[in-house]
Every structure is written in C-alpha cells, then in structure tokens.
C-alpha cells in the first residue's frame, strides 16, 4: 500500500457494507475502491458548491 494512503477504520452497519460490496461487484470494483469513489464524488460536489478546500495548513502541520 502506498504511504500517502493512511489507514482509516470506518464503522458502518453490516447491511450497508453488504450493499456497497454488491454495487462494487456489479461495477467491477473492490469494496474499498467503491467507497473511495463515493467519497470522492461527495467531495467534488461540495467543492462545486462551496469552492475548493484549502488544505495547505493541514499539509504544513503534517510535515512538522
């Protein structure tokens, strides 16, 4: 796994995870990639409505 991909534990109901896994399989993706795609779409939607999210401060803090 790439270092720029930190691990994050997601707590989600089993039934929801099963549904996401079903959709992922239908689309030829892993469950993880399906979740990543859903999150990316939501972030893109947010940025279209409210503008780009500036992470320069967070990046600086992580480099220290």
ABEGO torsion letter per residue (X at the ends): XBAABBBBBBBBBAAAAAAAAAAAAAAGBBAAAAAAAAAAAAAAAAAAAAEBBBAAAAAAAAAX
